[in-house]
Amino acid sequence: LLFPSFRSLLDMKAFQVLLALLTAAAAAHAQSFHPGRCPQPSVQEDFDVTKYMGTWYEIEKLPAVFERGKCNQATYSLRPDGTVKVLNAELLSNGKRNTIQGVAKVKDSSKPAILGVSFFKGVADGPYWVLSTDYRSYSLVYSCTDYFLFHVDFAWILARTRVLTEDVMSRLRDTLSSAGVDVNRLAASNQTGCDADTQADTQADRQTYTQADRDRQTYRHTQ
């Protein structure tokens, strides 16, 4: 039998500590980690954040345990300072509407499709990369964070309605796959039985679009 040297024991201990840290980090982000660094996909060219405002419904995603319900959606509205108000909502199994509010901002004006989103003070922004969108019907969003030799990632296929044609879905999956993302991990989001939420959604959309229009005008006048 070969016994490990003291140095190798230290190396093994260090690896165990590293693995524990990675597991804790992944748990904090409610997602499993994967070997290698984050993919670096191309993002939407000439991204126009004002056209992106409004409500987007989640159609498919890389599963994340912090999403506990169905009818998941995100509503964005431009604020006077140029940042974006983020309102995420879902319908829980008990019929209650669960929401969380955050702020998104463009990190580099030369790359407006790369944003950072924060939901809690003192917590680092999460990446929000718009890989592809036509603003009117679909959007493909990717988020990835490196942890040492591993990465944790999220992805969402979004739509302006609760359904999206299969040909568009297939094209967006191909975009993710070409970036090195395992699309077999994608799961369909449940957008059925959302009628109880529809009236609230419609009213919220009206208010959001109206406020977004006012904010855009204010922002333009301040430039």
N, C-alpha and C positions, 0 to 999 in steps of 0.2 A: 504494500500500500504506500502511496505517496501522500505525505502530509504537507499542507500548504505552509509556506513560509510566513513569518510575522508580517512582512510587507504585503503579501498577497491577502492575508487576513484583513489588514487595514483597507486594502483596495476593495475587498468584498464588503466590508462594513460601510465604506463610503458609497458603494453602489446601492446597498440596501437603503441608506439614508436618502440618496438621490431618488430612488424608486418611490420611497414613501412621500417625499416632497412632491414628486410628479403626480402621484395618486391624489394627494390632498389638493393640489392645484386643479387637477381635472375635476375633482368632486366639487370644488368651489365654483367651477364654471359649468357644472351639471353636464359634463360631456366626457367621453373617453378620449385618451390621448393616442396619437398615432406616431410611428417612427418617422424620423426625418424632419426637415424644416418645412415651414409653410410654403405651399405653392404660391407662385406669383402670377396670377392670371391677368390678362389685359382687362382694362376697365372701359366703360362707356366713353367714347370720344365726344368732346364738346358738350359735356353733361350740363343740362340746364336745371338747376335746383328748383326754380320757380314752377316749371312745368311738372315737376315731380310731386308737388304738394297735393294733398287730398288723402283719400282712403285707399288702402291696398289690402286685399284679402289674401291670406296664406293658402296656397294650393298644394305645394309639396315642400318638404324640409328635411334637413338632416336632424333626426330626433334630438330634442333637448328636454330634459325632465322639468325645467322651470316652466314649460308650457303644459299646464295640467288639464286644460279644457278643450273645447272645440270652438268653431266659428271665430278662429283667431284672425285679428286684423290689426293694422297699424294706420294711424291717421297723422299726417304731417302738416304743419302750418308754419309759414315763415314769420319770424319775429322781427321787430324793428331793427335789432342789432345785427341782422343777417344770419343768426343761428336758427335752428329749426326745432320747434316744439314737437315732441314725439309722444303720442298717446297709443299705447298698446292695450288691446282688450281681448277678452275671451269669455266664453260662456261655460261656467262650471257645471258639473253633473247635478248639483242641487238647484240649478236654475238661476244662480246669482251671476252677475256680471263682474268679472275681475279685471281691474285696470291698473296700469302703472305708467307714470309720466316721466319723461326724460328730455334731454337736450342733445341735439346733434349739431356738429359744426364741421365745416370744411377745414382740413388740416393745412392744405397747400393750395392757394388760389390757382396755381397752374395745373392742379389735378383735382378738379371739383367733384369728381365721381368717387373720391376717397374721403370718407367722413369718419368721424369718431363719435360714438354715442355714449352718454353717461346717464345712469339712472339714480346714482347715489353720490353724494358729496364725499370727496376724499378717495374715491375709487377711480382707477385709471379708465380712460375711455376705451370702449370696445370698438374694434374696426368694423366699418360698414362700407363695403366696396360694391358699388353698382356696376356689375359686369355688363349688363345689357338691358335696355328698356326702350320702348317706343312712347312712353309717357301715357298713352291712351288705353293700353290693354294689358301689358305684361311688364314685369321687372324681375331680374335675376340678381340676387344679393349674396355676397360671400363675406365671411368673417373668419379670420384665423389668427391665432396667437402662438408664438414659439415659446417652448419651455425646454431649455437645454437642447437635447438632441431629438426632442419630440414636438408635436404641435397639437393644438386643440382647434377644431374648426366647426363652423355652422354655415348653413346655406338655406336660402329660401327662394322658392319660385312664387311670385306674387302676381295678382291680377286685380283689375279694377272691378271685376264682378266675382261672384263666388265660384265660377267655373272658367276653365280655360281650354281651348281646343288642343287635341292631342298632338297635332303637328307642331304647334308652338312649344308645347311641353317637351317634345322630343328634341327640338332644336336647342332648347335651353339646357337640357340634360347633356347634349353633345358638347356644349360650351364648357360645362363643368368638367366633363370627362377629359376634354382636351387640355384642361388646366391641371390634370393630375388628381382630381377629386373622384373618389369611388362613388359613383352614382347608384350603386346597388344598395347603399345605405339610405338613400332617399325614401321617405315615407309619405303617403298621401295624407293631407290634412282633412279633417272632417268639417265640411261646410254645409252639412244637412241639418234640418231641424232648427234653423236659425231664425225662424219667423218671429219668435217672441222678441228677438233682438232687433228686428228689421226697423220698426218704428223709431226706436232709440237711435239706431245707426243713421237713419235718414235725417233725423233732426240734428244729430251731431255733425253729419256731413255738411248740412246747410250752414250751420254756425261756423264750422271750420273753414269752408270755402270763403264765406263772407269775411271772416277775420283774416284769412290768408290774403285776400284781395286788399284789405285795408293795410295790412303789414307790408305788402309789396309796394304799395303806393308810398307809404311812409319811408321805407328803406330807399326807394329811388330818390325821393326828395332830399334825403340826407347825404347822398353821394356827391 
